[in-house]
């Protein structure tokens, strides 16, 4: 039981550390980043066709 509790606490500690050190989403408002993201998420067939 103690090992399971330790693993659960370790999981929560990892999650908290990941949220602490993750980059902020300030780049999400940048128009260039938005355009690149839109191109990456576009279906393959649409991105390869000349317009």
Biopython code that builds the backbone (N, CA, C, O; Angstrom):
import numpy as np
from Bio.PDB.StructureBuilder import StructureBuilder

atoms = [
    (1, "UNK", "N", (0.820, -1.192, 0.000)),
    (1, "UNK", "CA", (0.000, 0.000, 0.000)),
    (1, "UNK", "C", (0.864, 1.256, 0.000)),
    (1, "UNK", "O", (0.534, 2.249, -0.649)),
    (2, "UNK", "N", (1.955, 1.202, 0.722)),
    (2, "UNK", "CA", (2.861, 2.344, 0.779)),
    (2, "UNK", "C", (3.530, 2.621, -0.567)),
    (2, "UNK", "O", (3.746, 3.775, -0.936)),
    (3, "UNK", "N", (3.856, 1.546, -1.298)),
    (3, "UNK", "CA", (4.481, 1.716, -2.608)),
    (3, "UNK", "C", (3.499, 2.384, -3.571)),
    (3, "UNK", "O", (3.878, 3.271, -4.336)),
    (4, "UNK", "N", (2.250, 1.958, -3.530)),
    (4, "UNK", "CA", (1.223, 2.546, -4.393)),
    (4, "UNK", "C", (1.023, 4.030, -4.062)),
    (4, "UNK", "O", (0.911, 4.858, -4.966)),
    (5, "UNK", "N", (0.979, 4.358, -2.791)),
    (5, "UNK", "CA", (0.827, 5.759, -2.377)),
    (5, "UNK", "C", (2.040, 6.578, -2.833)),
    (5, "UNK", "O", (1.893, 7.722, -3.263)),
    (6, "UNK", "N", (3.217, 5.998, -2.739)),
    (6, "UNK", "CA", (4.424, 6.685, -3.192)),
    (6, "UNK", "C", (4.396, 6.952, -4.690)),
    (6, "UNK", "O", (4.798, 8.025, -5.140)),
    (7, "UNK", "N", (3.922, 5.979, -5.463)),
    (7, "UNK", "CA", (3.825, 6.169, -6.913)),
    (7, "UNK", "C", (2.806, 7.241, -7.274)),
    (7, "UNK", "O", (3.024, 8.019, -8.202)),
    (8, "UNK", "N", (1.700, 7.285, -6.547)),
    (8, "UNK", "CA", (0.688, 8.310, -6.803)),
    (8, "UNK", "C", (1.257, 9.694, -6.488)),
    (8, "UNK", "O", (1.071, 10.627, -7.268)),
    (9, "UNK", "N", (1.932, 9.835, -5.379)),
    (9, "UNK", "CA", (2.552, 11.112, -5.025)),
    (9, "UNK", "C", (3.627, 11.510, -6.026)),
    (9, "UNK", "O", (3.753, 12.685, -6.373)),
    (10, "UNK", "N", (4.401, 10.537, -6.490)),
    (10, "UNK", "CA", (5.418, 10.803, -7.492)),
    (10, "UNK", "C", (4.777, 11.292, -8.790)),
    (10, "UNK", "O", (5.299, 12.200, -9.436)),
    (11, "UNK", "N", (3.654, 10.696, -9.170)),
    (11, "UNK", "CA", (2.938, 11.112, -10.380)),
    (11, "UNK", "C", (2.456, 12.545, -10.258)),
    (11, "UNK", "O", (2.592, 13.328, -11.197)),
    (12, "UNK", "N", (1.893, 12.895, -9.110)),
    (12, "UNK", "CA", (1.431, 14.270, -8.909)),
    (12, "UNK", "C", (2.602, 15.253, -8.908)),
    (12, "UNK", "O", (2.484, 16.360, -9.433)),
    (13, "UNK", "N", (3.721, 14.854, -8.324)),
    (13, "UNK", "CA", (4.893, 15.726, -8.299)),
    (13, "UNK", "C", (5.408, 15.974, -9.715)),
    (13, "UNK", "O", (5.779, 17.098, -10.052)),
    (14, "UNK", "N", (5.432, 14.942, -10.534)),
    (14, "UNK", "CA", (5.870, 15.087, -11.934)),
    (14, "UNK", "C", (4.917, 16.012, -12.684)),
    (14, "UNK", "O", (5.368, 16.859, -13.455)),
    (15, "UNK", "N", (3.615, 15.868, -12.477)),
    (15, "UNK", "CA", (2.628, 16.713, -13.159)),
    (15, "UNK", "C", (2.790, 18.177, -12.749)),
    (15, "UNK", "O", (2.713, 19.071, -13.591)),
    (16, "UNK", "N", (3.010, 18.415, -11.482)),
    (16, "UNK", "CA", (3.181, 19.792, -11.005)),
    (16, "UNK", "C", (4.466, 20.391, -11.574)),
    (16, "UNK", "O", (4.472, 21.548, -11.996)),
    (17, "UNK", "N", (5.543, 19.623, -11.591)),
    (17, "UNK", "CA", (6.801, 20.116, -12.160)),
    (17, "UNK", "C", (6.663, 20.395, -13.657)),
    (17, "UNK", "O", (7.198, 21.385, -14.157)),
    (18, "UNK", "N", (5.955, 19.534, -14.365)),
    (18, "UNK", "CA", (5.767, 19.739, -15.802)),
    (18, "UNK", "C", (4.989, 21.023, -16.069)),
    (18, "UNK", "O", (5.315, 21.758, -17.001)),
    (19, "UNK", "N", (3.977, 21.298, -15.273)),
    (19, "UNK", "CA", (3.209, 22.531, -15.450)),
    (19, "UNK", "C", (4.022, 23.759, -15.058)),
    (19, "UNK", "O", (3.837, 24.835, -15.628)),
    (20, "UNK", "N", (4.909, 23.606, -14.100)),
    (20, "UNK", "CA", (5.728, 24.723, -13.662)),
    (20, "UNK", "C", (6.753, 25.111, -14.717)),
    (20, "UNK", "O", (6.970, 26.297, -14.965)),
    (21, "UNK", "N", (7.382, 24.130, -15.336)),
    (21, "UNK", "CA", (8.467, 24.400, -16.276)),
    (21, "UNK", "C", (8.027, 24.446, -17.732)),
    (21, "UNK", "O", (8.856, 24.690, -18.609)),
    (22, "UNK", "N", (6.768, 24.223, -18.012)),
    (22, "UNK", "CA", (6.309, 24.271, -19.402)),
    (22, "UNK", "C", (6.266, 25.714, -19.878)),
    (22, "UNK", "O", (6.001, 26.623, -19.092)),
    (23, "UNK", "N", (6.527, 25.928, -21.171)),
    (23, "UNK", "CA", (6.506, 27.306, -21.685)),
    (23, "UNK", "C", (5.083, 27.853, -21.696)),
    (23, "UNK", "O", (4.111, 27.112, -21.838)),
    (24, "UNK", "N", (4.990, 29.164, -21.543)),
    (24, "UNK", "CA", (3.683, 29.800, -21.586)),
    (24, "UNK", "C", (3.146, 29.774, -23.010)),
    (24, "UNK", "O", (3.893, 29.549, -23.963)),
    (25, "UNK", "N", (1.871, 30.000, -23.141)),
    (25, "UNK", "CA", (1.244, 29.950, -24.463)),
    (25, "UNK", "C", (1.203, 31.330, -25.104)),
    (25, "UNK", "O", (0.259, 31.648, -25.827)),
    (26, "UNK", "N", (2.226, 32.161, -24.846)),
    (26, "UNK", "CA", (2.283, 33.495, -25.442)),
    (26, "UNK", "C", (2.442, 33.416, -26.950)),
    (26, "UNK", "O", (1.960, 34.296, -27.663)),
    (27, "UNK", "N", (3.108, 32.381, -27.456)),
    (27, "UNK", "CA", (3.310, 32.239, -28.891)),
    (27, "UNK", "C", (2.014, 31.929, -29.624)),
    (27, "UNK", "O", (1.955, 32.075, -30.845)),
    (28, "UNK", "N", (0.992, 31.513, -28.923)),
    (28, "UNK", "CA", (-0.270, 31.170, -29.558)),
    (28, "UNK", "C", (-0.929, 32.395, -30.170)),
    (28, "UNK", "O", (-1.762, 32.250, -31.065)),
    (29, "UNK", "N", (-0.587, 33.591, -29.721)),
    (29, "UNK", "CA", (-1.185, 34.810, -30.241)),
    (29, "UNK", "C", (-0.402, 35.378, -31.422)),
    (29, "UNK", "O", (-0.886, 36.287, -32.096)),
    (30, "UNK", "N", (0.788, 34.863, -31.681)),
    (30, "UNK", "CA", (1.622, 35.348, -32.772)),
    (30, "UNK", "C", (1.027, 34.911, -34.111)),
    (30, "UNK", "O", (0.794, 33.718, -34.307)),
    (31, "UNK", "N", (0.772, 35.844, -35.044)),
    (31, "UNK", "CA", (0.157, 35.484, -36.325)),
    (31, "UNK", "C", (1.005, 34.511, -37.145)),
    (31, "UNK", "O", (0.462, 33.648, -37.835)),
    (32, "UNK", "N", (2.327, 34.643, -37.076)),
    (32, "UNK", "CA", (3.196, 33.735, -37.823)),
    (32, "UNK", "C", (3.079, 32.312, -37.288)),
    (32, "UNK", "O", (3.026, 31.354, -38.059)),
    (33, "UNK", "N", (3.039, 32.183, -35.976)),
    (33, "UNK", "CA", (2.888, 30.868, -35.358)),
    (33, "UNK", "C", (1.528, 30.283, -35.711)),
    (33, "UNK", "O", (1.422, 29.088, -35.986)),
    (34, "UNK", "N", (0.485, 31.110, -35.706)),
    (34, "UNK", "CA", (-0.851, 30.645, -36.062)),
    (34, "UNK", "C", (-0.877, 30.135, -37.504)),
    (34, "UNK", "O", (-1.495, 29.107, -37.781)),
    (35, "UNK", "N", (-0.210, 30.845, -38.431)),
    (35, "UNK", "CA", (-0.183, 30.427, -39.831)),
    (35, "UNK", "C", (0.562, 29.099, -39.982)),
    (35, "UNK", "O", (0.111, 28.216, -40.711)),
    (36, "UNK", "N", (1.699, 28.952, -39.299)),
    (36, "UNK", "CA", (2.461, 27.711, -39.374)),
    (36, "UNK", "C", (1.660, 26.550, -38.791)),
    (36, "UNK", "O", (1.682, 25.444, -39.330)),
    (37, "UNK", "N", (0.965, 26.797, -37.709)),
    (37, "UNK", "CA", (0.145, 25.761, -37.099)),
    (37, "UNK", "C", (-0.981, 25.345, -38.034)),
    (37, "UNK", "O", (-1.284, 24.159, -38.159)),
    (38, "UNK", "N", (-1.597, 26.314, -38.686)),
    (38, "UNK", "CA", (-2.685, 26.021, -39.617)),
    (38, "UNK", "C", (-2.179, 25.177, -40.780)),
    (38, "UNK", "O", (-2.868, 24.253, -41.214)),
    (39, "UNK", "N", (-0.976, 25.481, -41.296)),
    (39, "UNK", "CA", (-0.399, 24.697, -42.383)),
    (39, "UNK", "C", (-0.081, 23.272, -41.937)),
    (39, "UNK", "O", (-0.295, 22.323, -42.691)),
    (40, "UNK", "N", (0.426, 23.118, -40.720)),
    (40, "UNK", "CA", (0.761, 21.782, -40.234)),
    (40, "UNK", "C", (-0.477, 20.928, -40.017)),
    (40, "UNK", "O", (-0.428, 19.710, -40.190)),
    (41, "UNK", "N", (-1.587, 21.551, -39.640)),
    (41, "UNK", "CA", (-2.800, 20.797, -39.354)),
    (41, "UNK", "C", (-3.656, 20.564, -40.595)),
    (41, "UNK", "O", (-4.645, 19.834, -40.536)),
    (42, "UNK", "N", (-3.284, 21.181, -41.723)),
    (42, "UNK", "CA", (-4.032, 21.048, -42.962)),
    (42, "UNK", "C", (-3.913, 19.608, -43.481)),
    (42, "UNK", "O", (-2.854, 18.993, -43.351)),
    (43, "UNK", "N", (-4.971, 19.074, -44.059)),
    (43, "UNK", "CA", (-4.872, 17.735, -44.643)),
    (43, "UNK", "C", (-3.774, 17.670, -45.709)),
    (43, "UNK", "O", (-3.513, 18.663, -46.388)),
    (44, "UNK", "N", (-3.140, 16.526, -45.856)),
    (44, "UNK", "CA", (-1.997, 16.372, -46.755)),
    (44, "UNK", "C", (-2.359, 16.755, -48.191)),
    (44, "UNK", "O", (-1.585, 17.443, -48.856)),
    (45, "UNK", "N", (-3.506, 16.324, -48.668)),
    (45, "UNK", "CA", (-3.914, 16.612, -50.043)),
    (45, "UNK", "C", (-4.053, 18.092, -50.320)),
    (45, "UNK", "O", (-3.723, 18.544, -51.416)),
    (46, "UNK", "N", (-4.532, 18.857, -49.360)),
    (46, "UNK", "CA", (-4.715, 20.280, -49.557)),
    (46, "UNK", "C", (-3.386, 21.028, -49.521)),
    (46, "UNK", "O", (-3.222, 22.019, -50.233)),
    (47, "UNK", "N", (-2.445, 20.579, -48.716)),
    (47, "UNK", "CA", (-1.187, 21.300, -48.601)),
    (47, "UNK", "C", (-0.281, 21.063, -49.798)),
    (47, "UNK", "O", (0.647, 21.840, -50.017)),
    (48, "UNK", "N", (-0.516, 20.026, -50.571)),
    (48, "UNK", "CA", (0.356, 19.693, -51.708)),
    (48, "UNK", "C", (-0.199, 20.212, -53.038)),
    (48, "UNK", "O", (0.495, 20.146, -54.053)),
    (49, "UNK", "N", (-1.418, 20.720, -53.056)),
    (49, "UNK", "CA", (-2.026, 21.206, -54.286)),
    (49, "UNK", "C", (-1.677, 22.676, -54.467)),
    (49, "UNK", "O", (-1.801, 23.471, -53.535)),
    (50, "UNK", "N", (-1.235, 23.036, -55.683)),
    (50, "UNK", "CA", (-0.930, 24.431, -55.973)),
    (50, "UNK", "C", (-2.227, 25.211, -56.051)),
    (50, "UNK", "O", (-3.239, 24.708, -56.540)),
    (51, "UNK", "N", (-2.190, 26.436, -55.569)),
    (51, "UNK", "CA", (-3.409, 27.231, -55.576)),
    (51, "UNK", "C", (-3.399, 28.250, -56.665)),
    (51, "UNK", "O", (-4.358, 29.007, -56.810)),
]
sb = StructureBuilder()
sb.init_structure("model")
sb.init_model(0)
sb.init_chain("A")
sb.init_seg("    ")
for serial, (resi, resn, name, xyz) in enumerate(atoms, 1):
    if name == "N":
        sb.init_residue(resn, " ", resi, " ")
    sb.init_atom(name, np.array(xyz, "f"), 0.0, 1.0, " ", f" {name:<3s}", serial, name[0])
structure = sb.get_structure()
